[in-house]
Amino acid sequence: MDVILYVHGKGGSSDEAKLYKDLFPNFDVVGLDYKTFTPWQTGIEIKEAVNSLKIKYKNVMLIANSIGAFFSMGADIEEDISHAYFISPIVNMEQLIDDMMNFANVTEEELQQKGTIQTDFNEELSWKYLCYVRNNPVKWKVPTDILYSSNDNLTSIDTMRSFVNEHNASLTVMESGEHWFHTDEQIQFLQNWIREKIV
């Protein structure tokens, strides 16, 4: 039997993996509750999880949501994953950070000087984080299917299409959907998308 590793997004949990168990009856589905929240730390947790699964299973596939996809792409697991499904992935973290800085009226010079800045919209900007992202661009060669919503407020459609064109990925867009797939209609769309894309 093969296995699917589920990596949740911000504020999520491994319990979300239950959604995929019925969709993949011939797979074991394992959710990862990572304990860190930076790419250099969380990537290690994901790598360790994949390594442990490789011992027990022949093939490891990945389902990752939002920032979980970003963390996964930086976890040095490309050679270990046979296929990936990304839901509302963060595919250009530098652009997202730039957008948040502009929204918060924070300049690069100010962020570099202060190191970290807490925004009014409850996000912490970090100079160390931004530098890491710039110094470690995403490299991802795994065959990947992406589900994206037209009303995603974190990633533009142009950014998503650019990623798809540069990587081995397909793109499905849910019109009038949101970044967070949570309504009955959105969950149904997600499930149907998975069924269509199962390899």
Secondary structure, DSSP 8 states (H G I E B T S, - for coil): -EEEEEE--TT--GGGGHHHHTT-TTEEEEEE-----SHHHHHHHHHHHHHHHHHH-S-EEEEEETHHHHHHHTSS-GGGEEEEEEES----HHHHHHHHHHHTT--HHHHHHHSEEE-TTS-EEEHHHHHHHHHS-----S-EEEEEETT-SSS-HHHHHHHHHHTTEEEEEETT--SS--SHHHHHHHHHHHHHH--
